[in-house]
Amino acid sequence: MNHRIHRDWLASFLEYSQDSETPFKMLYWCGVAAIAGALRRNVYLDQGRYILYPNFYILLVARAGVIQKSTTINHALDLLKQVPDIFFAPKSCTWEAFIEELEKMHSMGGGQLSINTSLERKACITVVAPEFSVFYDSENKGMVSALTDLWDCPTDFRKITKHHGSNIIENPCVTLVGGTTPTWMREAFDNFSREGGFASRTIFIHADQKRQLI
């Protein structure tokens, strides 16, 4: 067994980030997103009637220019990019293109083996969206509904298109971390986003001032 460099990766990450101006709660949850992106569907909690996977939807919320949201997100997720076989969604793409990326991951088996080392198709992808408004289209109800469904890591996700029929993506796992402002949330998060299930699946981390000034 390889020697463990850090006894607690998340605690070490926060110590590593001491010189950041960002509040620790935002750094903490960006660290959680990095861990979730690394674990994918390889780790889970069997609750009997359902299985919990370690994926998260996390949004940093602060006024523009107050908290370094993009810098903080990239600070953590750039570490994840050093891990082999981790797949990232484009920061700016249409919903259809995102589904195509999931299909690509599915065809490649998600770059991983299942926990019992048997080959299993998976579609694991991490969304890094420092400007969440670029990725998320609240007016696209299909996108909102699909993201809501994908959070649950279903055994399969069915995609139906007008010209290409039906495709099934097996074992999807989506981790999402983004940044936005309270103003954008007021304008974009309509009743469908708030009450349709997406908001209840998302962890919103809000801050209105820097932790320290550097």
C-alpha positions, -999 to 999 in steps of 0.1 A, spaced: 0 0 0 13 35 -9 22 58 20 -4 84 26 12 119 23 -16 138 40 -35 122 69 -65 145 61 -65 159 25 -92 185 32 -75 198 63 -42 200 44 -58 218 16 -72 245 39 -37 248 55 -23 251 19 -48 279 13 -39 300 43 -28 330 22 -61 332 3 -85 360 9 -115 337 5 -136 326 35 -127 291 47 -162 279 42 -158 285 4 -124 269 3 -137 239 22 -166 232 -2 -143 237 -32 -120 211 -16 -151 188 -12 -158 193 -49 -123 182 -58 -126 151 -37 -160 143 -52 -146 147 -87 -118 122 -78 -140 96 -61 -168 95 -88 -188 63 -85 -159 43 -71 -171 50 -35 -207 49 -22 -229 43 8 -254 16 4 -285 27 23 -305 -4 14 -333 12 -6 -309 35 -24 -272 43 -29 -255 75 -20 -226 86 -42 -201 114 -33 -211 138 -61 -222 174 -52 -237 205 -68 -219 234 -52 -224 271 -59 -203 300 -44 -225 331 -41 -212 366 -36 -214 400 -52 -190 406 -81 -155 416 -71 -160 409 -34 -149 372 -32 -125 357 -57 -150 330 -67 -133 320 -100 -98 320 -84 -110 299 -55 -127 274 -76 -97 270 -99 -74 269 -69 -90 236 -58 -100 221 -91 -66 226 -107 -54 201 -82 -80 176 -95 -68 182 -131 -35 166 -121 -53 133 -114 -52 109 -144 -85 99 -161 -106 127 -147 -129 142 -173 -141 178 -173 -171 193 -191 -165 224 -213 -170 256 -193 -193 270 -220 -214 246 -241 -250 240 -251 -270 215 -231 -269 192 -261 -231 194 -262 -229 185 -225 -250 154 -231 -227 145 -259 -197 148 -235 -215 124 -211 -221 100 -240 -184 102 -248 -175 94 -212 -200 65 -214 -184 51 -245 -150 53 -228 -162 37 -196 -157 69 -176 -120 62 -174 -124 39 -144 -132 5 -130 -160 -3 -107 -152 -9 -70 -151 -47 -75 -126 -42 -103 -150 -56 -129 -154 -36 -161 -184 -14 -161 -195 14 -183 -197 47 -165 -201 84 -175 -184 104 -148 -177 141 -155 -169 172 -134 -184 206 -143 -162 236 -134 -182 267 -140 -167 298 -124 -193 318 -142 -223 296 -137 -245 317 -159 -224 306 -189 -232 269 -182 -267 270 -167 -296 281 -189 -326 285 -165 -350 289 -195 -341 255 -208 -364 234 -188 -350 202 -203 -316 211 -190 -328 219 -155 -348 187 -153 -319 166 -166 -294 181 -141 -319 174 -113 -322 138 -124 -284 134 -129 -277 145 -93 -292 112 -81 -266 92 -102 -293 69 -117 -282 36 -132 -291 49 -166 -300 82 -182 -321 81 -213 -316 107 -240 -343 111 -267 -337 133 -297 -359 141 -327 -336 128 -354 -313 103 -336 -337 83 -315 -330 72 -280 -296 67 -263 -290 53 -229 -261 66 -208 -252 40 -181 -241 50 -146 -238 88 -150 -221 107 -122 -219 145 -124 -201 168 -99 -207 205 -104 -190 235 -88 -197 271 -99 -198 307 -89 -225 333 -93 -240 365 -77 -272 370 -57 -284 393 -85 -281 366 -111 -299 341 -88 -328 364 -83 -332 368 -121 -325 333 -132 -338 310 -105 -375 310 -113 -401 288 -96 -391 259 -118 -355 260 -107 -364 266 -71 -393 242 -67 -385 216 -94 -357 200 -73 -325 215 -87 -322 241 -59 -328 215 -31 -299 194 -46 -275 223 -46 -254 236 -17 -252 274 -18 -222 289 0 -227 327 5 -202 353 17 -203 391 17 -168 399 27 -132 386 24 -117 366 52 -86 387 51 -71 414 29 -39 406 11 
